[in-house]
Every structure is written in structure tokens, then in C-alpha cells.
């Protein structure tokens, strides 16, 4: 039995457009001895669409997953910031509001009052596993990478359920990246919204938010953006300049997951596959910094 | 011009969301920090004022409640602890129920998203995009992006489904009136 033993809630994106996030999560956890057992027959948390249109549904959908987790007893590990937020909020509400808990129990058919912890992988790595121990595992210090840490919304807000050390200026991801040898560039847009929930419907709004983030990251002297949310990454990579038949990207700054950089620093096999699956190709940056030899 | 003030809307929102909009004293922090403010009319602090006035129809028809991205920056900064994003959620749900909703495409996106979960128990991006395109009629958007995603292996043709889809459908049925 490992010191770190979790029920793993993979979330939908990690087997879709964010497969590299899911794969790198599983690989780094395995390498660090963080044991993950997938939640049996998990279902979608409902994300923004549920809470924006139906309050009870927004608690009942993650409520089903919480009920499954309750049967297993172990703490739950989540990597998607949206899944994390919806599960934490649903859990808080069913534990604090007995009437709501009864209504959720009725619709789910099982007891959603999971009293264990729901954790984000970044939280576990920074606050439990510890940066000193992560540093010991770094075989390839990521020198040459100049990153802006991008937290987005749901890792930090609402602060009552989130783990980050500050709601306006969190440093968890900053410190994690420094432990890997990355130069962290200061910027004021760590927690600014990327407009993920409007990505398909009001693309014009999303485009403006996304381009602002890239411009500010470039001004901060970064050569990459590092995130911990599949919605943020998808949005940044795909929503710079939406069009019908063509696809253009004005900004070529790679957007990477923190787990991919940990894999790279630990020289885990599979890292090149994850990096190559990005829409904004990070391989020129890898070659320029000599962190990965082009194959 | 608003000539009358009534407390009905404020009371309805308090019942739905637990938020006391009367506590707003118009400091405008919400609008100052809102990343989507550039596209909004009315601005978030004006929404709070209109709630206090009871301007229900105007609010349920406005696009602001749909443009709110739920980033919760306003809720976090409000000096009176009003969960402004929660109030937007409440207004949006009332707007759907009343049939006054503007921003048809945003509403259709949420519908397509939830339909996908009802169908498969999990969200499949290809199903979501297909449903959204069919509902909104925006068939030719993002074809270029789609090709790039396909080449990068980001388009998964086989949808993943939860085994017990009946349980998920049951949740949808039981919560139908739960907004």
C-alpha cells in the first residue's frame, strides 16, 4: 500500500481533447508512487452547463460520483479544474444542507454524503508530496523554459472550496514550476478567465479573452504558458482566431500541462508523445532549449 | 426610466440562490473586475441595481446573464458577500423558465452539452459539437480547426459511455423541475 492512495476521477476531457493531460497524470502518479484506482462507472460532473441552467442537476450529477466514491472510502483525486470545482461544491452543499442532500439522494438513488477529501493533483504534489521530494526526482532541470503560470478560474474560485494559497495571487503552481527548474515570469493574469464556457457559442468573446492572455504572457517574457485545466488549455490552443475553413494562430506560445513538464523533468517515457499532440507545437521550443532532441 | 420599485424579484432570487441583493451598495467592484464586461449591457453592478428595482422582464431578457462566464471574480471580491455569479445563475434559470431568454446560441450550447450527458453519461466532444452544430445551424464553423484536431488525434470517433446510463437518465428526470 502506498502513502498516497486515491480514487481517481479522470473526467471526460482526459479521454478526449486532453488525452495528454490524462496520460501524463497517470504516468507521473505511477512514477511518484501515487496510487490511482479509477472510480468505477463514473459519469460527467455536468460542468458549467448544469449549474448555469439547473441548480439541483448541478449537485445531483457530481452527487452520483460522490456516492460511488463513498462506497470506496478513499479520498478522490481530480485533475480537471472544472470537475474539481463541481465535485467540491456539490460535496460541500450535500454535507451542509440536509434537505438538499435528501433531494439529491432521491434522484441519485444512493447516498451522496461523501465525507472524504476531493483533491486536485497540483494540491497533492505541492502540499502533501512536497516540493523538496519532487526536486529530488528531477533528472532534467527545465532550464530555458520561461513560463507564466496560468491558474484560470476554477482552481482558485470560490476560495471556500479551493486549495490555492491566495485567491488574487496564488503561488502553488509558481513554486511547483520553480522546483522543476523553470524560470517563472511574473504577470498579472494568473487567474483571469479564458471564457471557456462561451467557447462554441460566443466565440467572439472568448477570442478576445484568449488573445489578451497570450499578449500579456508574451509581454511578461514567457516562452510558454503552463496550466492545470483542460478547458483552459483547449481554449487557449484553439480559440485565438476562429474561422470556418482555415485555422490560424497569431500566437505561437506553447500551452502545456504541469504534469507534462513534471514528466519531462523526470524524463518519463511518453513525454514526447504528449507534447506532440498539442495544437500549438511545443517541439521548436523543446529543440531551442535542448530539453528534447528532435526525432 | 424606472418609476417603480418592488421587492418581488429580490425575494424570488433570495429564495432560489440565498443571495441578498439588497446588500449591494454599488461600489462597482464587480463590473471593474469582470473579464466579460466589454460585451455586457447592463454591467454586473447595474444588474444588482435592477434587481433591487424589481425590473424583472428587463433582466430576464438581457444578454448579460448569458454572457457571465461564471469565473466568480465578482463573487470573490464583493465587499457585501453577494455571490453575484450565483445571482446570474438564478436569473438565467428564471429566464429559461419564463421563455424570455436572449442569446439563443448560448442556451443551445448548454442544452447540447446536457443532452450529451443524458445520452451517454459522459461528455464526448464530437457528440457535443455535432449536437450544437445541428441545433444552432452553425454547420460550417471551425472546419479548419476540426481538420487540425483530427490530424493531432484529438477527435475521438468512438463515444465513451457510462455503463449505468439508466442511473444518469434518472437523475435528469428527477431533477427536471429542480432549477
Interface residues (C-beta under 8 A of the other chain):
Chain A: X12 X13 X15 X16 X17 X19 X41 X42 X43 X44 X46 X47 X48 X49 X50 X51 X52 X53 X54 X55 X56 X57 X60 X61 X63 X64 X103 X106 X107 X108 X109 X153 X157 X158 X159 X167 X191 X192 X193 X195 X196 X197 X198 X200 X201 X202 X203 X204 X205 X208 X209 X238 X242 X243 X244 X245 X246 X247 X277 X278 X279
Chain B: X16 X35 X36 X38 X39 X67 X69 X70 X71 X72 X73 X75 X76 X83 X89 X92 X93 X96 X103 X105 X106 X107 X108 X109 X110 X111 X113 X114 X117 X121 X122 X123 X124 X125 X126 X129 X132 X136 X140 X141 X142 X143 X144 X145 X147 X148 X149 X152 X153 X154 X156 X160 X162 X163 X164 X167 X168 X170 X171 X172 X174 X175 X178 X179
